[in-house]
Amino acid sequence: MIFKRIDIDIENNVYLNCYLHENPPIAFDEKMERPAVVVCPGGGYNHLSEREADPVALEYLAKGFNAFVLYYSLNEAAVFPKPIVDLSMALKIIRENAEDWHIIKNQIAVCGFSAGGHLTASLGVHWNRPEIMEKSGCMNGENKPNALILCYPVITTRGWLAHKYEKFVGDRNIDEIKNLLDCSLHVGGHTPPSFLTHNFSDGGVPVQESLEFARVLEQNNIPFEMHIVPNGYHGMGLGNRETAYYEDASFGKWMELSILWLKRLFSGKKEEFNAANRARFID
């Protein structure tokens, strides 16, 4: 494994930790390219949860992905759209180095937890917003994610975000920031396929957040996969003892399921399946 740290915004302590596979032995394929996953830990835009950072990235690394953890802007630096700009710049850096890092440019997923899930969904719906493209220098879609993985994400401004607008407002008015922060209002054809996981008993971010995002994805004909378990609490990470207060193998299955989903999505089997079903119904 090769580890790199790349500073994105030194003033605000924004940086990207990179976990890269070394070139495989020549007996295999010297030019083997891999998909990638960028992890955005949660923490309410106040801090970043270590439980949702390296342990998650290393799981994806072990399954053949190149993996990254983004430490994005927090607290007073999190004024909209700064964290989205941070994430946009991270994807740009990855694509600029794709050849050297043996990464497939159009197979880059972003995985976010809680507030990091909000950031991930925000990129999914706002990546082509002119303001964000200009501030991140991504004028040609370098920041477009190819897939979203949303773990107990904040989506709307009706739950956790309902009374937390102040840090995001900046020089905008409150109505504008409420609209921009509500990811469910901006889903469209530009939004990538998504994978969602949540638990029904989550008291920090209600399961309705994931259900609402799934609803608008379906309305816009955006493919998604969703897994909801009946019991648990907010911030369960990988559902194991290293990342959760108690082990829950049922919830922890989301990691394996997300890997299978990404492999299907990036292999193109989704398109083959959908085409076969369309032909069956037409016939």
C-alpha positions in Angstrom: 0.0 0.0 0.0 1.1 3.5 -0.7 -0.1 6.3 1.6 -0.1 10.0 0.6 -1.5 13.1 2.3 -2.4 16.0 0.0 -3.2 19.4 1.4 -6.2 21.1 -0.3 -6.7 24.1 2.0 -4.0 24.5 4.6 -5.7 27.5 6.3 -8.8 25.5 7.0 -7.0 22.1 7.6 -8.6 20.5 4.5 -6.7 17.6 3.2 -7.0 14.2 1.4 -5.6 11.0 2.8 -4.8 8.6 -0.1 -4.6 4.8 0.3 -3.3 3.4 -3.0 -2.5 -0.1 -4.2 1.0 -0.6 -5.3 1.5 -1.8 -8.9 0.6 -5.5 -9.1 3.4 -8.0 -9.9 4.2 -8.2 -13.6 2.9 -11.8 -13.5 -0.5 -10.2 -13.2 -1.2 -6.9 -15.0 1.3 -4.2 -14.6 -1.2 -1.6 -15.8 -4.1 -2.8 -13.7 -6.5 0.1 -13.1 -9.0 0.2 -10.2 -12.1 2.1 -9.2 -11.9 4.4 -6.2 -14.0 5.4 -3.2 -13.7 8.8 -1.4 -14.9 8.7 2.2 -16.5 11.7 3.9 -16.8 11.0 7.7 -19.7 12.4 9.7 -19.5 14.7 12.7 -22.2 17.4 12.3 -19.8 19.7 10.4 -18.3 20.3 13.9 -15.6 17.6 13.9 -14.9 14.5 11.8 -15.5 11.0 13.2 -12.4 8.9 13.1 -14.6 5.8 13.3 -16.0 6.7 9.9 -12.7 7.6 8.3 -9.7 5.2 7.9 -11.6 2.0 9.0 -14.0 2.5 6.1 -11.4 3.5 3.6 -9.3 0.4 4.5 -12.2 -1.9 4.0 -12.7 -0.6 0.5 -8.9 -0.9 -0.1 -8.9 -4.5 1.0 -11.6 -5.2 -1.6 -9.5 -3.8 -4.5 -10.5 -0.2 -4.6 -8.1 2.7 -4.2 -9.5 4.7 -1.2 -9.4 8.2 0.1 -10.6 10.1 3.2 -11.5 13.8 2.8 -11.0 16.0 5.9 -13.3 18.9 4.8 -14.1 22.3 6.1 -15.8 22.5 9.5 -17.5 25.0 11.9 -17.2 28.7 10.7 -15.3 27.5 7.6 -18.3 25.3 6.5 -20.2 28.2 4.9 -22.0 27.0 1.8 -20.6 25.8 -0.6 -17.1 25.5 0.9 -17.3 21.8 1.9 -18.7 20.9 -1.5 -15.8 22.9 -3.1 -13.4 20.9 -0.9 -14.9 17.6 -2.1 -15.0 18.8 -5.7 -11.3 19.6 -5.5 -10.6 16.2 -4.1 -12.2 14.5 -7.1 -10.3 16.8 -9.4 -7.0 15.8 -7.8 -7.9 12.1 -8.1 -8.7 12.4 -11.7 -5.6 14.5 -12.5 -3.5 11.7 -10.9 -5.6 8.8 -12.3 -2.9 7.5 -14.6 -0.2 7.5 -12.0 -2.4 6.1 -9.3 -4.0 3.5 -11.7 -7.5 4.7 -11.2 -10.4 4.4 -13.6 -11.6 8.0 -14.1 -15.3 7.2 -14.6 -15.5 4.8 -11.6 -15.1 7.1 -8.6 -17.7 6.8 -5.8 -18.2 9.1 -2.8 -19.2 7.5 0.5 -20.5 9.7 3.3 -21.9 9.2 6.8 -24.4 11.5 8.6 -23.3 15.1 7.9 -20.7 13.5 5.6 -23.6 11.9 3.9 -25.2 15.3 3.5 -21.9 16.5 1.9 -21.9 13.5 -0.4 -25.5 14.0 -1.5 -24.9 17.7 -1.9 -22.1 17.0 -4.4 -24.4 14.6 -6.1 -27.0 17.3 -6.7 -24.9 20.4 -6.9 -21.7 19.3 -8.7 -22.7 21.2 -11.8 -23.8 24.3 -10.1 -21.8 27.2 -11.7 -20.7 28.7 -8.4 -19.2 25.4 -7.3 -17.6 24.6 -10.6 -15.9 28.0 -10.7 -14.7 28.0 -7.1 -13.2 24.4 -7.4 -11.8 24.9 -10.9 -13.9 22.0 -12.2 -15.3 23.6 -15.3 -15.5 20.3 -17.3 -17.2 18.0 -14.8 -14.0 16.8 -13.0 -16.0 16.8 -9.8 -18.8 14.6 -10.9 -19.1 11.5 -8.8 -20.0 8.3 -10.6 -21.9 6.8 -7.6 -23.0 7.9 -4.1 -23.0 5.7 -1.0 -25.1 7.3 1.7 -24.9 6.0 5.3 -27.6 7.4 7.6 -27.3 10.7 5.7 -28.7 14.1 6.5 -30.7 15.0 3.4 -33.4 17.6 4.1 -33.7 20.7 6.3 -36.6 19.3 8.3 -34.6 17.1 10.7 -31.1 17.6 12.1 -30.5 20.7 9.9 -33.7 22.4 11.0 -32.0 24.7 13.6 -28.4 24.7 12.4 -28.5 27.1 9.4 -26.3 29.8 11.0 -22.9 28.3 10.2 -23.8 27.7 6.6 -25.5 31.0 5.7 -22.6 33.4 5.1 -23.9 36.4 3.1 -27.0 34.5 1.8 -30.5 34.9 3.1 -32.1 32.2 5.2 -34.6 31.1 2.6 -31.9 30.6 0.0 -29.7 28.6 2.3 -32.6 26.4 3.4 -33.3 25.6 -0.3 -29.6 24.9 -1.2 -29.0 22.7 1.9 -32.1 20.5 1.1 -30.6 17.8 -1.2 -34.1 16.4 -1.9 -35.0 19.6 -3.8 -32.2 19.4 -6.4 -32.1 15.8 -7.6 -32.2 15.5 -11.4 -30.8 13.6 -14.3 -27.3 14.8 -13.3 -27.5 12.9 -10.0 -25.5 9.7 -9.9 -26.9 6.2 -9.0 -27.0 5.9 -5.2 -26.7 3.3 -2.5 -28.4 4.1 0.9 -28.3 2.4 4.3 -30.0 3.4 7.5 -31.6 1.9 10.6 -35.3 2.4 11.4 -34.5 3.3 15.1 -32.0 6.0 14.3 -32.6 8.8 16.8 -30.0 11.2 15.4 -31.0 11.3 11.8 -34.4 9.8 11.2 -34.8 7.1 8.5 -37.2 9.4 6.7 -34.1 11.3 5.4 -33.0 8.3 3.4 -36.6 7.4 2.4 -37.1 11.0 1.1 -33.9 10.8 -1.0 -35.0 7.4 -2.4 -38.4 8.9 -3.3 -37.0 11.7 -5.3 -34.4 9.4 -7.0 -37.3 7.2 -8.1 -39.2 10.2 -9.4 -36.2 11.2 -11.5 -35.5 7.7 -12.7 -32.2 7.5 -10.9 -31.3 3.9 -10.0 -30.7 3.2 -6.3 -30.3 0.4 -3.8 -31.4 0.8 -0.2 -31.0 -1.3 2.9 -32.8 -0.5 6.2 -32.4 -2.6 9.4 -35.0 -2.4 12.2 -32.8 -1.6 15.2 -29.8 0.4 16.1 -28.7 3.9 16.8 -27.0 6.8 15.0 -23.4 6.5 13.9 -23.0 2.7 13.6 -20.2 2.9 11.2 -19.3 -0.6 9.9 -21.4 -2.2 12.6 -18.3 -3.8 14.2 -16.6 -3.3 17.6 -14.0 -1.0 16.1 -16.5 1.5 14.8 -19.6 1.1 16.8 -20.6 1.0 20.5 -21.8 -2.5 20.1 -21.5 -5.0 17.2 -24.4 -5.3 14.8 -23.6 -7.7 12.0 -26.9 -7.1 10.4 -26.2 -3.4 9.9 -22.6 -4.1 9.1 -23.6 -6.0 5.9 -24.0 -2.7 4.1 -20.3 -2.6 3.4 -20.3 -5.9 1.5 -23.5 -5.0 -0.2 -22.2 -1.6 -1.3 -19.1 -3.3 -2.8 -21.3 -5.7 -4.8 -23.5 -2.8 -5.9 -20.4 -0.8 -7.1 -19.0 -3.8 -9.0 -22.3 -4.3 -10.7 -22.7 -0.6 -11.5 -19.2 -0.2 -12.8 -19.2 -3.4 -14.8 -22.2 -2.2 -16.8 -24.3 -5.2 -15.8 -27.0 -2.8 -14.6 -27.5 -1.5 -18.1 -27.6 -5.0 -19.5 -30.2 -6.0 -16.9 -32.3 -2.9 -17.5 -32.1 -3.4 -21.3 -33.2 -7.0 -21.0 -36.2 -6.1 -18.8 -37.2 -3.3 -21.2 -37.1 -5.7 -24.1 -39.1 -8.3 -22.2 -41.9 -5.8 -21.4 -41.9 -4.4 -24.9 -42.2 -7.8 -26.4 
